[in-house]
Amino acid sequence: MARRLPNLNGLKAFEAAARHESFTKAAEELCVTQGAVSHQVKALEAELGLKFFNREPKQLVITEAGRGYLEVVRDALDRIASGTDRLLQRQSSGVLTVSTSPNFASKWLVHRLGRFAEAHPSIDLRVSATLQHVDFTREDIDIAVRHGDGSDLGLDITRLYTEELLPVCSPALLRGPHPLRQPADLAHHTLLHMDHRQDWSKWLDAAGVTNVDLSRGPVFNQASIGIDAAVDGQGVALARTGLAAHDLITGRLVRPFELALPVSYAYWIVCPRATANLPKITTFRDWLLAEAAEDTRQLA
């Protein structure tokens, strides 16, 4: 539904005149002529079909309608001014607040923050880990990393990762009593499931394996927990490339098999279009992209 909004200059003139109960003082505050204030208020009254002032000799008397509207307009202008101040402070300060999911924060971002701090000491990074998508108009968040289809309308969006779903396990499992040489060997190992058991079903179908009992193994509601269980040697997990990258690169995890499944969703860097070119935003975005590119290089 379209908003019905009167002319902003008329609202500003009305609010100042009502607050001072004087066109002259309102004109001084707004740096315009008294006639301009009077004209803008009259235009606002004509637009709304209401009378906000009784113009008596040497006195401006606000009407009951004017008093009621003043509360609304003053609150709206105060909120706009407060929000503008917060926005400008965020743009000009070195504080950069990043929102991302707990999984991405713990398995991808946190291991790299030292490198970012060393390369960009003037940026004071704040990380907010949450499952809720950001409302940039209401929250003090500068930039976010989210897993999805990239359909966030009205935002500046950059793809960070195109992922695959692949089996990962501790190197110790490769040396155990039941080495993982071919997919059928998974019948001797615990499967670690993320949210549901369908992903393993799809992977095993693609691998042509039919001898594995899918009902075995725990189900985790957070991918990071399942990956950590795999690092601990508790079984074989199906993990997304981005979340498993650090553990694969450091050797805490290995890929027992090459087969990987495509993932429909990807990780995206998102921020408001109005702030997309701020130096601290572009610095962090470029750093994220460089880190992801280096992951891709090393994993290849």
C-alpha positions in Angstrom: 0.0 0.0 0.0 1.4 3.4 -1.0 2.2 5.8 1.8 0.3 9.1 1.9 3.1 11.5 2.8 2.7 15.3 2.7 5.4 17.6 1.4 8.4 17.3 3.7 9.1 21.1 3.7 5.6 21.7 4.7 5.9 19.3 7.6 9.2 21.0 8.7 7.6 24.4 8.5 4.6 23.3 10.5 6.6 21.6 13.2 8.9 24.6 13.7 6.0 27.1 13.7 3.9 24.9 16.1 6.8 24.4 18.5 7.7 28.1 18.6 4.1 29.3 18.1 5.6 31.8 15.8 6.2 32.0 12.0 9.0 34.5 12.6 11.0 32.2 15.0 10.3 29.2 12.7 11.7 31.2 9.8 14.9 32.0 11.7 15.4 28.4 12.6 14.9 27.1 9.1 16.8 30.0 7.5 14.0 31.0 5.2 11.6 34.0 5.2 8.5 34.3 7.3 6.5 34.5 4.2 7.9 31.1 3.0 7.0 29.4 6.3 3.5 30.9 6.2 3.1 29.7 2.6 4.3 26.2 3.3 2.0 25.8 6.3 -1.0 27.1 4.3 -0.2 24.6 1.5 -0.1 21.8 4.1 -3.4 22.8 5.6 -4.9 23.0 2.1 -3.5 19.6 1.2 -4.9 17.9 4.3 -8.1 20.0 4.6 -7.4 21.0 8.2 -6.6 24.2 10.0 -3.5 24.0 12.2 -3.3 27.7 13.4 -5.6 30.6 14.2 -3.7 33.6 12.9 -4.6 36.4 15.4 -3.1 39.9 15.6 0.4 39.6 17.1 -0.2 36.0 18.0 -0.2 32.5 16.4 -2.6 30.1 18.2 -2.3 26.4 17.4 -5.6 24.5 17.0 -6.5 21.2 18.6 -5.9 19.5 15.3 -2.5 21.2 15.1 -1.5 20.0 18.6 -2.4 16.4 17.8 -0.5 16.5 14.5 2.5 18.1 16.1 3.1 15.1 18.3 3.1 12.8 15.2 5.3 15.0 13.0 7.8 15.8 15.8 8.2 12.1 16.6 8.7 11.2 12.9 11.2 14.0 12.4 13.1 13.1 15.6 13.3 9.5 14.4 14.6 10.5 11.0 17.2 12.8 12.6 18.3 10.1 15.0 18.5 7.4 12.3 20.5 9.8 10.1 22.9 10.5 12.8 23.5 6.8 13.5 24.0 6.2 9.8 26.5 9.0 9.4 28.4 7.9 12.5 28.7 4.3 11.2 29.9 5.6 7.8 32.5 7.9 9.2 33.8 5.7 12.1 36.1 2.7 12.0 33.5 0.4 13.4 32.3 -2.3 11.0 29.5 -4.6 12.2 29.1 -7.8 10.4 26.1 -10.2 10.6 26.4 -13.9 9.7 25.1 -17.3 10.7 26.6 -19.1 13.7 27.8 -21.9 11.4 29.7 -19.5 9.0 31.0 -17.5 11.9 32.5 -20.5 13.8 33.7 -22.6 10.9 34.8 -20.0 8.4 35.1 -16.5 9.7 36.6 -16.7 13.2 39.8 -18.5 12.1 40.7 -15.6 9.7 39.9 -12.6 11.8 43.5 -12.2 12.9 44.7 -11.8 9.3 42.0 -9.1 8.8 43.0 -7.2 11.9 46.6 -7.3 11.0 46.0 -6.1 7.4 43.4 -3.4 8.4 44.1 -2.2 12.0 42.0 0.9 11.5 38.8 -1.1 11.2 37.1 -2.1 14.4 35.3 -5.3 13.5 32.2 -6.4 15.3 30.6 -9.8 14.5 27.0 -10.6 15.2 26.2 -14.3 14.8 22.5 -14.9 14.3 20.1 -17.1 12.3 17.8 -14.1 11.6 18.3 -12.2 8.3 19.2 -8.6 8.8 16.9 -5.6 8.5 19.4 -3.0 7.6 16.8 -0.2 8.1 16.3 -1.1 11.8 19.6 -2.7 12.9 23.1 -1.2 13.3 24.6 -3.7 10.8 26.9 -2.6 8.0 27.3 -5.9 6.0 26.1 -9.5 6.2 27.1 -12.9 4.9 24.1 -15.1 4.2 23.4 -18.5 2.7 20.6 -18.4 0.2 19.5 -18.1 -3.4 20.7 -14.5 -3.9 17.2 -13.1 -4.3 17.5 -10.3 -1.6 15.8 -7.5 -3.6 17.0 -3.9 -3.0 20.4 -4.9 -1.6 23.9 -4.9 -3.1 24.7 -8.6 -3.5 28.0 -10.4 -4.3 28.5 -14.1 -4.5 31.1 -15.3 -2.0 31.1 -19.1 -2.5 29.6 -21.5 -5.0 29.6 -24.7 -2.9 29.5 -28.5 -3.2 28.4 -31.1 -0.8 31.2 -33.6 -0.2 32.2 -36.4 2.3 34.7 -35.5 4.9 36.3 -37.3 7.8 39.3 -37.4 10.2 42.5 -38.7 8.6 42.5 -41.3 11.4 39.6 -43.1 9.8 41.7 -43.7 6.7 44.2 -45.6 8.8 41.7 -47.5 11.0 40.6 -51.1 10.9 38.2 -50.3 8.0 40.0 -48.0 5.6 37.9 -45.9 3.3 39.1 -46.9 -0.2 35.7 -46.9 -2.0 32.2 -45.6 -1.2 31.0 -49.0 -0.3 33.4 -49.0 2.7 31.0 -46.5 4.3 29.0 -49.5 5.5 31.6 -50.0 8.2 31.5 -46.3 9.4 29.1 -44.0 11.2 27.3 -41.5 9.0 27.0 -38.0 10.4 23.8 -36.3 9.2 23.0 -32.6 9.0 19.3 -31.7 9.7 18.0 -34.9 7.9 19.2 -38.1 6.2 18.3 -37.1 2.6 21.7 -35.7 1.7 23.5 -38.9 2.3 20.8 -40.8 0.4 21.4 -38.6 -2.6 25.2 -38.9 -2.4 25.1 -42.7 -2.0 22.7 -43.0 -5.0 25.1 -40.9 -7.1 28.0 -43.1 -6.0 26.0 -46.3 -6.9 26.2 -47.6 -3.3 23.3 -49.7 -1.9 24.8 -51.5 1.1 24.8 -48.6 3.6 22.2 -48.3 6.3 21.0 -44.7 6.3 19.2 -45.1 9.6 22.6 -45.2 11.4 24.3 -42.1 12.8 23.3 -39.0 14.7 21.5 -36.1 13.1 22.7 -32.5 14.0 20.7 -29.4 13.6 23.8 -27.2 13.1 26.3 -28.0 10.3 29.2 -26.8 12.5 28.5 -29.5 15.1 28.5 -32.2 12.5 31.8 -31.0 11.0 33.4 -30.9 14.5 32.1 -34.5 15.1 33.9 -35.5 11.9 37.1 -33.8 13.0 36.9 -35.7 16.3 36.8 -39.0 14.4 33.2 -39.9 15.2 32.2 -40.6 11.7 31.9 -39.4 8.1 30.0 -36.2 7.4 28.6 -34.6 4.3 29.7 -31.0 4.5 29.5 -27.9 2.4 32.7 -26.7 0.9 32.7 -23.3 2.6 32.1 -24.6 6.1 34.7 -27.4 5.8 37.3 -25.4 4.0 39.4 -24.4 7.0 39.5 -28.0 8.4 40.4 -29.4 5.0 43.2 -26.9 4.4 44.7 -27.5 7.8 44.5 -31.3 7.5 42.0 -31.8 10.3 39.7 -33.2 7.7 40.3 -35.1 4.5 38.1 -36.1 1.5 38.0 -39.9 1.3 36.2 -39.7 -2.1 36.2 -37.2 -5.0 32.5 -37.4 -5.7 30.7 -34.1 -4.7 27.1 -32.9 -5.2 26.2 -29.4 -6.4 24.4 -27.2 -3.8 21.6 -24.9 -5.0 22.3 -22.2 -2.4 25.5 -20.2 -2.1 27.0 -17.7 0.3 26.4 -14.1 -0.5 27.8 -10.8 0.8 24.9 -8.4 1.2 24.6 -4.7 2.2 22.5 -1.7 1.4 23.1 -0.3 -2.0 23.5 3.2 -0.5 26.5 2.2 1.5 28.0 -0.5 -0.8 30.9 1.8 -1.9 32.0 3.0 1.5 35.7 2.3 2.0 35.3 0.1 5.0 32.6 -1.9 3.3 34.6 -2.4 0.1 37.7 -3.3 2.1 35.9 -6.0 4.0 34.1 -7.3 0.9 37.4 -7.5 -1.0 39.0 -9.3 1.9 36.2 -11.9 2.0 36.5 -12.5 -1.7 40.2 -12.9 -1.5 39.9 -15.4 1.3 37.3 -17.4 -0.6 39.5 -17.4 -3.7 42.5 -18.6 -1.7 40.4 -21.4 -0.3 39.3 -22.5 -3.7 43.0 -22.5 -4.9 44.2 -24.6 -2.0 41.3 -27.0 -2.1 41.9 -27.6 -5.8 
